């Protein structure tokens, strides 16, 4: 009975992981060497950055919202880290908490607008995204930033027992996130708000505070991901966070999380991340033109959203 219940609650996640594995096998056949240890290690770094960013998006979407300001929270945080450290490892002592706080504040601004003022999430976050963009372009003068401390670069590109250190960190963070979402009061509140904010409110849940913190978490994780991504590149550029606006939503949707909120798991989002990374890596390895890559990417996102919406209506 317990096994049947477990399968009923998690079958979608297992199916998504099976699809990711099947996709990897197919790609490996079409592109020999794609599944080599070295390439998989590189893909794991890409997956970790997208996974951490998508974690914040998962929290927000589970509440019934959506954060479209991730790109420039992502970029601002990377530029802020570079400005505070100027490549100096010793400066990380105060730079790390400052950048995390900056990400948290940007996220809380979104959350306050959505939860306490009542602005539609898409409108609120796309507006702040434009504001954050203007701030960064104005402060930086539109010029690329400097580099980050060597410690961050080593962390991002280093290996532990032959496995990407960043990938292991992502797995650890993911485990904590899953525990928070499924084993804590706040996690239960997130699902309750996403399922029905009205019912949650009359059940005694502080719905506004729940949404506020979800956006705050998203902002802070976007800051972490931005710093890690810039450490991987070794340099900064203004629009470095742009791809993550839709990629995070796609990962969440493909992972079986309802875009209407209240249903799904970050474990599913992780599988969605794997599918996107494998697909994007394959398209790049096959030298597919960028415009065709966008078409394929958009088609995958459309199918994921369509399936998710049909599932919602079928309930």
C-alpha positions in Angstrom: 0.0 0.0 0.0 2.8 2.4 0.9 4.6 1.5 -2.3 1.5 2.2 -4.3 1.0 5.5 -2.6 4.7 6.4 -3.0 4.5 5.6 -6.8 1.3 7.6 -7.2 2.8 10.7 -5.6 6.2 10.4 -7.4 5.6 8.6 -10.7 5.7 11.9 -12.7 9.2 12.7 -11.3 10.5 9.2 -12.1 9.1 9.4 -15.6 10.9 12.7 -16.1 14.2 11.3 -14.9 13.7 8.3 -17.3 13.1 10.7 -20.1 16.3 12.6 -19.2 18.3 9.3 -19.2 16.8 8.2 -22.5 17.6 11.6 -24.0 21.2 11.2 -22.9 21.4 7.8 -24.4 20.0 9.0 -27.7 22.3 12.0 -27.8 25.3 9.8 -27.0 24.5 7.6 -30.0 24.1 10.5 -32.3 27.1 12.3 -31.0 29.8 9.8 -29.9 31.8 11.0 -27.0 29.0 13.2 -25.6 28.6 11.0 -22.6 32.4 11.0 -21.8 33.4 11.7 -18.2 34.9 15.0 -19.1 31.9 16.3 -21.0 29.5 15.0 -18.3 31.5 16.9 -15.8 31.2 20.1 -17.8 27.5 19.5 -18.2 27.2 19.0 -14.4 28.6 22.5 -13.8 26.1 24.0 -16.2 23.3 22.0 -14.6 24.3 23.2 -11.1 24.1 26.9 -12.0 20.7 26.5 -13.8 19.6 24.2 -10.9 20.3 26.8 -8.2 18.6 29.5 -10.2 15.6 27.3 -10.9 15.3 26.5 -7.2 14.3 30.0 -6.5 11.9 30.0 -9.4 10.4 26.8 -8.0 9.6 28.4 -4.7 7.9 31.3 -6.4 5.9 29.3 -8.9 4.7 26.9 -6.1 3.0 30.0 -4.5 1.2 30.7 -7.8 3.6 33.4 -9.0 6.5 33.8 -11.4 9.7 35.8 -11.2 10.9 37.4 -14.5 13.5 39.6 -12.8 16.0 36.8 -12.4 18.3 37.9 -15.3 19.3 41.2 -13.8 19.3 40.1 -10.2 21.7 37.5 -11.5 23.9 40.0 -13.3 23.8 42.7 -10.6 25.0 40.2 -8.0 28.0 39.1 -10.1 29.0 42.7 -10.9 28.7 43.6 -7.2 30.9 40.7 -6.1 33.6 41.8 -8.6 33.4 45.4 -7.5 33.6 44.5 -3.8 36.5 42.0 -4.2 38.4 43.3 -7.2 39.8 39.8 -7.5 40.9 39.7 -3.8 40.2 36.5 -1.9 40.4 38.2 1.4 37.5 40.5 0.6 35.1 37.5 0.3 34.6 37.8 4.1 32.4 40.8 3.7 31.6 40.5 0.0 29.7 37.2 0.2 27.2 38.4 2.9 26.8 41.7 1.1 25.9 40.1 -2.2 23.5 37.6 -0.6 21.8 40.5 1.2 21.6 42.4 -2.0 19.9 39.5 -3.8 17.6 39.0 -0.8 16.5 42.7 -0.8 15.9 42.6 -4.6 13.7 39.5 -4.2 11.9 41.0 -1.2 11.1 44.1 -3.3 9.3 41.8 -5.8 7.6 39.9 -3.0 6.4 43.1 -1.3 4.9 44.4 -4.6 3.1 41.1 -5.3 2.0 40.2 -1.7 1.3 43.5 -0.1 0.5 45.8 -2.9 -1.3 43.2 -5.0 0.6 43.7 -8.3 0.3 40.8 -10.7 3.6 38.8 -10.4 4.5 39.0 -14.1 4.0 42.7 -14.2 5.8 43.3 -10.9 8.9 41.2 -11.8 9.2 42.3 -15.4 9.1 45.9 -14.2 11.8 45.4 -11.6 13.8 43.5 -14.2 13.9 46.6 -16.3 14.7 48.8 -13.3 17.6 46.5 -12.2 18.9 46.5 -15.8 18.8 50.3 -15.8 20.6 50.5 -12.5 23.4 48.1 -13.6 23.9 49.8 -17.0 23.9 53.2 -15.4 26.4 52.3 -12.6 28.7 50.3 -14.9 28.5 52.7 -17.8 27.6 49.7 -20.0 31.1 48.3 -19.7 32.0 44.7 -18.9 33.1 44.1 -15.3 36.2 42.7 -13.8 37.0 39.2 -12.7 36.1 37.4 -9.4 38.5 36.1 -6.8 40.4 32.9 -7.6 38.6 31.1 -4.7 35.3 31.3 -6.5 36.8 30.2 -9.8 38.4 27.2 -8.1 35.1 26.3 -6.4 33.2 26.4 -9.6 35.7 24.6 -11.8 37.2 22.3 -9.2 36.5 18.5 -8.7 36.0 16.4 -5.6 36.7 12.7 -6.1 36.4 13.2 -9.8 33.0 14.9 -9.5 32.4 18.6 -10.0 32.5 20.3 -6.6 29.8 22.7 -7.7 27.6 19.8 -8.7 28.0 18.3 -5.3 27.1 21.6 -3.7 24.0 21.7 -5.8 23.0 18.3 -4.7 23.4 19.3 -1.0 21.4 22.5 -1.5 18.8 20.6 -3.4 18.4 18.1 -0.5 18.0 21.0 2.0 15.4 22.6 -0.3 13.4 19.3 -0.6 13.4 19.0 3.1 12.2 22.6 3.6 9.4 22.2 1.0 8.1 18.8 2.3 9.0 18.6 6.0 8.7 22.1 7.3 5.8 24.4 8.2 6.9 27.0 5.7 7.1 24.4 2.9 3.5 23.3 3.7 2.4 26.9 3.7 3.9 27.4 0.2 1.9 24.5 -1.2 -1.2 25.7 0.6 -0.9 29.3 -0.8 -0.4 27.9 -4.3 -3.3 25.6 -4.1 -5.7 28.2 -2.8 -4.7 31.5 -1.3 -8.2 32.1 0.1 -8.4 28.7 1.8 -4.8 29.2 3.2 -5.7 32.6 4.6 -8.8 31.3 6.4 -6.7 28.4 7.7 -4.5 30.9 9.6 -1.6 31.0 7.2 0.1 34.4 6.7 -0.2 34.2 3.0 1.5 37.6 2.3 4.5 36.7 4.4 4.8 33.3 2.7 4.9 34.9 -0.8 7.2 37.6 0.4 9.8 35.1 1.6 9.5 33.0 -1.5 10.5 35.9 -3.7 13.3 36.8 -1.2 14.6 33.3 -1.5 14.5 33.5 -5.3 16.4 36.8 -5.3 19.1 35.4 -3.0 19.5 32.2 -5.0 19.7 34.3 -8.2 22.6 36.2 -6.6 24.4 32.9 -5.7 23.9 31.6 -9.3 25.1 34.9 -10.8 28.4 34.8 -8.9 29.0 31.1 -9.6 28.3 31.6 -13.4 30.7 34.5 -13.6 33.3 32.4 -11.8 32.9 29.7 -14.4 33.3 32.3 -17.3 36.2 34.1 -15.6 34.7 37.4 -16.8 31.5 39.5 -16.6 29.1 40.9 -19.2 25.9 42.9 -18.8 23.3 40.5 -20.2 24.8 37.3 -18.6 21.6 36.4 -16.8 19.2 36.8 -19.8 19.0 33.1 -20.8 17.9 32.2 -17.3 14.6 34.0 -17.4 13.0 31.4 -19.6 15.3 28.5 -18.8 14.2 28.5 -15.2 10.5 28.5 -16.1 11.1 25.7 -18.6 13.0 23.6 -16.1 10.1 24.0 -13.6 7.4 23.3 -16.2 9.2 20.3 -17.6 9.8 19.0 -14.1 6.0 18.7 -13.6 5.6 21.7 -11.2 2.2 23.3 -11.9 2.6 26.8 -13.2 -0.7 27.6 -11.4 1.0 26.8 -8.1 0.5 24.3 -5.3 1.7 21.1 -7.0 5.0 19.6 -7.9 8.5 19.1 -6.4 11.9 20.5 -6.8 13.1 16.9 -7.4 11.1 17.3 -10.7 12.6 20.6 -11.4 16.1 19.0 -11.1 15.1 16.5 -13.8 13.8 19.3 -16.0 17.2 21.0 -15.5 19.0 17.8 -16.7 16.8 17.6 -19.8 17.4 21.2 -20.7 21.2 20.9 -20.2 21.4 17.7 -22.2 19.3 19.2 -25.0 21.2 22.5 -25.1 24.5 20.8 -25.0 23.6 18.5 -27.9 22.3 21.4 -30.1 25.5 23.3 -29.5 27.7 20.2 -30.1 25.9 19.6 -33.4 26.6 23.2 -34.5 22.9 23.9 -34.9 22.3 27.5 -35.8 21.2 29.7 -32.8 17.9 30.5 -34.4 17.1 26.8 -34.8 18.1 26.2 -31.2 15.6 28.8 -30.1 12.9 27.2 -32.1 13.6 23.7 -30.6 13.9 25.2 -27.2 10.6 27.1 -27.5 8.9 23.9 -28.8 10.1 22.0 -25.8 8.8 24.7 -23.4 5.5 24.8 -25.2 5.0 21.1 -25.0 5.9 21.1 -21.3 3.4 23.8 -20.5 0.7 22.2 -22.6 1.1 18.9 -20.8 1.1 20.6 -17.5 -2.0 22.6 -18.2 -3.8 19.4 -19.5 -2.9 17.7 -16.3 -4.3 20.6 -14.2 -7.6 20.6 -16.1 -7.8 16.8 -15.7 -7.7 17.0 -12.0 
